[in-house]
């Protein structure tokens, strides 16, 4: 199943609106970023690895990072979808990229409809 950022944001808003706050969500976000760093250190050989599925671990930790980042946006009434598109447009201009995310998505959708 594929999800849309908008759906995730609405779900997390409903989940956290009566009990979440920026500070606690931010602390969880930082904790999860630390766990991403730990897995990356294992992948790079800087940390001992038992028989572990590092790809799966990394995916799980990245999902947690996305969860808390989107939850913070939701509770602050920030449309993270629009922000991602706008930020990418700005970065594409700043760094002279040939394409931006919006162009990529529109082109991909156009090709799928052919």
Secondary structure, 3 states (H helix, E strand, C coil): CCCCHHHHHHHHHHHHCCCCCHHHHHHHHHHHHHHHHHHHHHHCCCCCCCCCCHHHHHHHHHHHHHHHHHHHHHHCCCCHHHHHHHHHHHHHHHCCCCCCHHHHHHHHHHHHCC
